[in-house]
Amino acid sequence: MDTEWSEQRREAADEHAARLRRRQEAENARAQQLLDAFAAAAMRAGLPAERLQVTGYGGRGRASSDVTGWYVRQDRSMGIGTDGGLYVLTAPIGFAERLRGIHLKRVPPPMVLGAGGRDGDSIDLPDALERLLPGWQGLQD
């Protein structure tokens, strides 16, 4: 009896995890569509892009990255590349990173940037994009 109950609980937990994963994947796909459309609109509008800088943990040091784009958060902790990728712009930075720069990897984009952070630290992705380039959605093909 105990093993049957345990098995049912494990199956329920597995199903719940699968639903959460599918929901997260769908959110990431919607956010990526927004980022791709924004990057294309920003390029067409001539929004100046710059080499994104990475700040060390605790604000210690800065290093150049290999990504050109725009800072999507006011604290410059996240950026959007001209390729439509979302990048975290905080990392451990040592002497080598300051000299050579940092290779960034895309992160799965959420619909809310900074969700779960301190009050006032989160912003909906569409609002962050609108702040960067007001009216950008009207610039889409």
Backbone as CSV, one residue per row, in Angstrom:
resi,resn,N_x,N_y,N_z,CA_x,CA_y,CA_z,C_x,C_y,C_z
1,MET,0.825,-1.194,0.000,0.000,0.000,0.000,0.871,1.260,0.000
2,ASP,1.894,1.253,0.826,2.799,2.395,0.908,3.519,2.643,-0.414
3,THR,3.958,1.557,-1.053,4.676,1.727,-2.321,3.748,2.236,-3.416
4,GLU,2.480,1.820,-3.389,1.521,2.318,-4.380,1.290,3.818,-4.196
5,TRP,1.136,4.246,-2.967,0.931,5.669,-2.670,2.172,6.463,-3.077
6,SER,3.350,5.940,-2.742,4.608,6.610,-3.096,4.745,6.751,-4.608
7,GLU,4.392,5.690,-5.323,4.475,5.728,-6.782,3.510,6.761,-7.359
8,GLN,2.300,6.846,-6.827,1.331,7.840,-7.288,1.827,9.250,-7.020
9,ARG,2.412,9.475,-5.875,2.954,10.795,-5.527,4.108,11.161,-6.460
10,ARG,4.970,10.192,-6.747,6.107,10.436,-7.640,5.613,10.762,-9.049
11,GLU,4.611,10.022,-9.536,4.046,10.300,-10.859,3.383,11.674,-10.904
12,ALA,2.680,12.041,-9.845,2.045,13.368,-9.779,3.103,14.460,-9.784
13,ALA,4.180,14.244,-9.038,5.264,15.237,-8.997,5.941,15.351,-10.360
14,ASP,6.151,14.224,-11.031,6.767,14.243,-12.360,5.882,14.994,-13.359
15,GLU,4.571,14.749,-13.296,3.641,15.431,-14.194,3.627,16.939,-13.919
16,HIS,3.645,17.305,-12.653,3.673,18.726,-12.271,4.949,19.386,-12.801
17,ALA,6.071,18.719,-12.641,7.345,19.262,-13.140,7.313,19.414,-14.659
18,ALA,6.729,18.438,-15.343,6.643,18.510,-16.809,5.768,19.682,-17.247
19,ARG,4.644,19.899,-16.541,3.776,21.045,-16.870,4.501,22.364,-16.653
20,LEU,5.216,22.469,-15.533,5.979,23.701,-15.262,7.029,23.943,-16.338
21,ARG,7.716,22.887,-16.743,8.751,23.015,-17.784,8.133,23.464,-19.102
22,ARG,6.985,22.882,-19.480,6.318,23.289,-20.725,5.868,24.742,-20.653
23,ARG,5.335,25.156,-19.506,4.896,26.539,-19.337,6.090,27.489,-19.455
24,GLN,7.221,27.126,-18.837,8.425,27.958,-18.908,8.950,28.034,-20.336
25,GLU,8.945,26.908,-21.036,9.412,26.895,-22.427,8.533,27.772,-23.319
26,ALA,7.222,27.751,-23.081,6.305,28.590,-23.866,6.557,30.065,-23.572
27,GLU,6.793,30.392,-22.300,7.092,31.782,-21.940,8.389,32.228,-22.589
28,ASN,9.406,31.374,-22.543,10.688,31.713,-23.163,10.535,31.931,-24.666
29,ALA,9.707,31.123,-25.321,9.484,31.273,-26.761,8.793,32.595,-27.076
30,ARG,7.782,32.966,-26.266,7.097,34.257,-26.481,8.077,35.414,-26.278
31,ALA,8.886,35.326,-25.228,9.856,36.385,-24.955,10.893,36.478,-26.073
32,GLN,11.328,35.332,-26.593,12.314,35.346,-27.675,11.747,35.979,-28.932
33,GLN,10.476,35.735,-29.221,9.840,36.383,-30.375,9.850,37.894,-30.211
34,LEU,9.564,38.367,-28.994,9.614,39.813,-28.732,11.022,40.359,-28.940
35,LEU,12.015,39.655,-28.410,13.401,40.120,-28.537,13.862,40.147,-29.983
36,ASP,13.511,39.114,-30.739,13.892,39.086,-32.161,13.256,40.253,-32.918
37,ALA,11.967,40.492,-32.647,11.265,41.599,-33.313,11.853,42.940,-32.877
38,PHE,12.177,43.069,-31.598,12.761,44.319,-31.111,14.115,44.578,-31.768
39,ALA,14.979,43.561,-31.792,16.317,43.754,-32.371,16.216,44.193,-33.829
40,ALA,15.319,43.580,-34.575,15.149,43.955,-35.986,14.630,45.388,-36.095
41,ALA,13.651,45.744,-35.271,13.089,47.103,-35.307,14.131,48.132,-34.878
42,ALA,14.909,47.800,-33.864,15.936,48.734,-33.372,17.007,48.982,-34.431
43,MET,17.385,47.923,-35.130,18.386,48.076,-36.194,17.828,48.948,-37.322
44,ARG,16.559,48.694,-37.710,15.939,49.507,-38.774,15.815,50.966,-38.344
45,ALA,15.515,51.195,-37.060,15.331,52.560,-36.557,16.664,53.269,-36.319
46,GLY,17.775,52.525,-36.391,19.083,53.125,-36.163,19.385,53.388,-34.692
47,LEU,18.747,52.624,-33.789,19.048,52.780,-32.363,20.513,52.409,-32.152
48,PRO,21.310,53.348,-31.629,22.739,53.065,-31.477,22.987,51.877,-30.546
49,ALA,23.727,50.909,-31.056,24.129,49.751,-30.261,25.575,49.970,-29.817
50,GLU,25.928,49.335,-28.725,27.292,49.470,-28.218,27.795,48.130,-27.715
51,ARG,29.098,48.007,-27.574,29.694,46.794,-27.009,29.263,46.733,-25.550
52,LEU,28.592,45.640,-25.174,28.075,45.515,-23.814,29.212,45.237,-22.835
53,GLN,29.158,45.886,-21.699,30.154,45.728,-20.647,29.602,44.812,-19.559
54,VAL,30.469,44.008,-18.992,30.106,43.093,-17.919,30.685,43.642,-16.623
55,THR,29.861,43.646,-15.584,30.296,44.113,-14.269,30.571,42.908,-13.388
56,GLY,31.650,42.983,-12.617,31.997,41.895,-11.711,31.010,41.793,-10.565
57,TYR,30.928,40.613,-9.993,30.051,40.415,-8.843,30.400,41.425,-7.763
58,GLY,29.379,41.964,-7.144,29.594,42.961,-6.097,30.075,44.293,-6.644
59,GLY,29.954,44.492,-7.951,30.381,45.753,-8.555,31.878,45.857,-8.736
60,ARG,32.577,44.742,-8.590,34.046,44.763,-8.661,34.538,44.578,-10.090
61,GLY,34.963,45.648,-10.687,35.584,45.594,-12.000,34.591,45.528,-13.148
62,ARG,35.097,45.838,-14.335,34.309,45.791,-15.562,35.184,45.178,-16.646
63,ALA,34.510,44.533,-17.580,35.205,43.948,-18.728,34.301,44.064,-19.942
64,SER,34.926,44.163,-21.084,34.187,44.226,-22.332,33.704,42.823,-22.694
65,SER,32.563,42.764,-23.364,32.051,41.467,-23.821,32.215,41.369,-25.330
66,ASP,31.839,40.237,-25.871,31.896,40.031,-27.309,30.535,40.270,-27.970
67,VAL,29.620,40.943,-27.254,28.269,41.176,-27.755,28.017,42.672,-27.919
68,THR,27.435,43.039,-29.050,27.011,44.407,-29.293,25.502,44.450,-29.156
69,GLY,25.007,45.469,-28.465,23.564,45.559,-28.283,23.175,46.728,-27.406
70,TRP,22.139,46.492,-26.602,21.553,47.543,-25.776,21.335,47.023,-24.366
71,TYR,21.481,47.902,-23.393,21.215,47.538,-22.001,19.708,47.587,-21.779
72,VAL,19.138,46.490,-21.319,17.691,46.405,-21.168,17.252,46.752,-19.746
73,ARG,18.158,46.687,-18.798,17.850,47.076,-17.421,18.648,48.335,-17.088
74,GLN,18.044,49.184,-16.299,18.704,50.449,-15.980,20.005,50.249,-15.213
75,ASP,20.099,49.163,-14.430,21.335,48.916,-13.694,22.398,48.222,-14.557
76,ARG,22.098,48.034,-15.849,23.007,47.451,-16.835,23.400,46.015,-16.511
77,SER,22.512,45.301,-15.823,22.800,43.912,-15.458,22.317,42.917,-16.511
78,MET,21.566,43.395,-17.508,21.114,42.546,-18.606,21.153,43.353,-19.893
79,GLY,21.413,42.645,-20.979,21.452,43.318,-22.263,20.838,42.467,-23.354
80,ILE,20.460,43.129,-24.427,19.936,42.461,-25.614,20.967,42.665,-26.715
81,GLY,21.366,41.585,-27.333,22.308,41.686,-28.440,21.587,42.048,-29.726
82,THR,22.324,42.544,-30.685,21.729,42.835,-31.986,21.231,41.551,-32.642
83,ASP,21.656,40.408,-32.091,21.187,39.105,-32.572,19.868,38.679,-31.921
84,GLY,19.325,39.517,-31.033,18.082,39.192,-30.353,18.266,38.350,-29.109
85,GLY,19.499,38.054,-28.759,19.764,37.263,-27.559,19.691,38.103,-26.297
86,LEU,19.326,37.469,-25.196,19.319,38.119,-23.889,20.548,37.638,-23.137
87,TYR,21.260,38.568,-22.513,22.516,38.249,-21.850,22.545,38.826,-20.440
88,VAL,23.066,38.025,-19.505,23.305,38.494,-18.141,24.667,39.165,-18.157
89,LEU,24.726,40.365,-17.591,25.957,41.160,-17.675,26.643,41.315,-16.324
90,THR,26.568,40.279,-15.504,27.339,40.211,-14.268,28.054,38.865,-14.262
91,ALA,29.304,38.870,-13.823,30.109,37.647,-13.837,31.326,37.859,-12.948
92,PRO,31.989,36.778,-12.573,33.256,36.953,-11.861,34.288,37.506,-12.846
93,ILE,34.962,38.553,-12.445,35.928,39.192,-13.339,37.283,39.256,-12.650
94,GLY,38.253,38.702,-13.310,39.627,38.753,-12.839,40.478,39.530,-13.831
95,PHE,41.763,39.464,-13.614,42.707,40.178,-14.470,42.600,39.706,-15.918
96,ALA,42.506,38.394,-16.116,42.443,37.835,-17.476,41.206,38.329,-18.219
97,GLU,40.057,38.363,-17.536,38.821,38.815,-18.186,38.898,40.293,-18.546
98,ARG,39.541,41.068,-17.704,39.703,42.497,-18.016,40.576,42.683,-19.250
99,LEU,41.551,41.833,-19.402,42.468,41.917,-20.534,41.837,41.379,-21.824
100,ARG,41.283,40.175,-21.760,40.776,39.498,-22.949,39.317,39.802,-23.260
101,GLY,38.558,40.194,-22.253,37.125,40.362,-22.437,36.399,39.078,-22.051
102,ILE,35.092,39.112,-22.165,34.269,37.986,-21.737,33.376,37.524,-22.884
103,HIS,33.332,36.221,-23.076,32.416,35.619,-24.054,31.084,35.391,-23.350
104,LEU,30.022,36.003,-23.861,28.703,35.852,-23.254,27.916,34.747,-23.929
105,LYS,27.066,34.103,-23.153,26.149,33.092,-23.677,24.728,33.559,-23.437
106,ARG,23.878,33.324,-24.433,22.461,33.678,-24.309,21.852,32.964,-23.115
107,VAL,20.869,33.617,-22.524,20.072,32.975,-21.482,18.631,32.898,-21.982
108,PRO,17.871,31.906,-21.526,16.467,31.836,-21.925,15.732,33.080,-21.419
109,PRO,15.096,33.825,-22.309,14.483,35.085,-21.881,13.146,34.880,-21.160
110,PRO,12.967,35.547,-20.031,11.678,35.514,-19.336,10.799,36.675,-19.802
111,MET,9.529,36.597,-19.518,8.626,37.712,-19.831,8.714,38.817,-18.774
112,VAL,9.287,38.500,-17.606,9.495,39.497,-16.554,10.968,39.465,-16.191
113,LEU,11.651,40.583,-16.391,13.067,40.672,-16.044,13.191,40.955,-14.550
114,GLY,14.000,40.175,-13.860,14.212,40.382,-12.430,13.102,39.838,-11.563
115,ALA,12.280,38.951,-12.089,11.183,38.381,-11.292,11.765,37.674,-10.074
116,GLY,11.122,37.872,-8.942,11.578,37.247,-7.713,12.629,38.065,-6.992
117,GLY,13.022,39.192,-7.563,14.016,40.059,-6.918,13.362,40.991,-5.919
118,ARG,14.110,41.956,-5.475,13.586,42.934,-4.520,12.469,43.739,-5.168
119,ASP,11.632,44.332,-4.322,10.556,45.187,-4.827,11.142,46.271,-5.723
120,GLY,10.514,46.476,-6.858,10.961,47.506,-7.785,12.066,47.054,-8.712
121,ASP,12.579,45.827,-8.524,13.661,45.329,-9.369,13.169,44.586,-10.597
122,SER,11.880,44.302,-10.658,11.383,43.557,-11.812,10.645,44.497,-12.761
123,ILE,10.683,44.128,-14.034,9.984,44.902,-15.057,9.544,43.926,-16.144
124,ASP,8.335,44.122,-16.630,7.849,43.294,-17.730,8.708,43.553,-18.968
125,LEU,9.033,42.493,-19.678,9.874,42.616,-20.865,9.322,43.625,-21.870
126,PRO,8.011,43.594,-22.199,7.506,44.589,-23.158,7.719,46.037,-22.673
127,ASP,7.592,46.268,-21.377,7.811,47.614,-20.835,9.279,48.021,-20.943
128,ALA,10.179,47.083,-20.681,11.614,47.374,-20.785,11.986,47.702,-22.228
129,LEU,11.413,46.977,-23.174,11.704,47.227,-24.588,11.138,48.573,-25.027
130,GLU,9.955,48.887,-24.548,9.326,50.169,-24.891,10.148,51.333,-24.342
131,ARG,10.734,51.148,-23.176,11.571,52.189,-22.583,12.825,52.425,-23.428
132,LEU,13.361,51.354,-24.004,14.547,51.477,-24.858,14.258,52.187,-26.171
133,LEU,13.134,51.835,-26.781,12.779,52.397,-28.083,11.270,52.595,-28.139
134,PRO,10.798,53.759,-27.663,9.351,53.997,-27.649,8.735,53.821,-29.039
135,GLY,7.612,53.110,-29.067,6.900,52.879,-30.319,7.545,51.841,-31.228
136,TRP,8.449,51.036,-30.711,9.188,50.090,-31.543,8.276,49.094,-32.263
137,GLN,7.154,48.746,-31.649,6.284,47.770,-32.297,5.664,48.303,-33.586
138,GLY,5.552,49.607,-33.694,5.055,50.208,-34.928,6.094,50.195,-36.034
139,LEU,7.342,49.847,-35.704,8.419,49.825,-36.693,8.624,48.449,-37.310
140,GLN,7.825,47.476,-36.884,7.972,46.119,-37.409,7.442,46.029,-38.836
141,ASP,8.017,45.085,-39.576,7.547,44.851,-40.954,6.176,44.227,-40.957
